[in-house]
């Protein structure tokens, strides 16, 4: 089972899409999907939110299997 990781403890080691929790400047804490980019010595969260403040992250869960 995946667990939330604090950005104070660790950031993702690979670029990818993650489930994140944090606050936007104009709202309460929320959960959303966000991309993380690792570009050599620079890395950071990228999404359509203005100034997202990510506090926790975790890998996306596996999608459900479709019934046949």
C-alpha positions in Angstrom: 0.0 0.0 0.0 1.3 3.5 -0.9 1.7 6.0 1.9 2.1 9.8 1.8 5.7 11.1 1.8 6.4 14.5 3.2 8.4 16.8 0.9 10.4 17.7 3.9 11.7 14.1 4.1 12.1 13.2 0.4 11.2 14.2 -3.1 10.6 11.8 -6.0 13.7 10.4 -7.5 12.2 10.3 -11.1 10.2 12.6 -13.3 6.6 11.5 -13.4 3.0 12.1 -12.3 2.1 11.9 -8.7 -0.8 12.3 -6.3 0.0 15.3 -4.1 -1.6 17.1 -1.2 -1.0 20.7 -0.3 -2.4 24.2 -0.3 -3.0 26.7 -3.0 -2.7 30.3 -2.0 -6.5 30.9 -2.1 -7.8 27.7 -0.6 -7.6 25.0 2.1 -5.6 21.8 1.8 -6.5 19.7 -1.3 -5.4 16.6 -3.2 -4.6 16.7 -6.9 -2.5 15.1 -9.6 0.8 16.9 -10.4 3.9 16.3 -12.5 7.4 16.3 -11.0 10.4 17.1 -13.2 14.0 16.1 -12.5 16.3 18.0 -14.7 19.9 17.4 -13.5 20.4 19.5 -10.4 17.1 21.3 -10.8 13.7 19.7 -10.0 10.2 20.8 -9.1 6.5 20.3 -9.2 4.7 21.4 -12.4 1.0 21.7 -13.0 -1.7 24.2 -14.0 -2.2 25.6 -10.5 -0.8 29.0 -9.6 2.0 28.6 -7.1 1.1 25.2 -5.7 2.5 24.4 -2.3 2.9 20.7 -2.2 3.3 19.2 1.3 3.0 15.5 0.6 3.2 13.2 -2.4 2.8 9.5 -3.3 2.9 7.5 -6.5 -0.4 7.2 -8.4 -2.3 4.0 -7.6 -2.7 1.3 -10.2 -5.9 1.8 -12.2 -8.7 -0.7 -11.6 -8.9 -3.7 -13.8 -11.9 -3.7 -16.2 -14.3 -6.6 -16.1 -14.4 -8.7 -19.3 
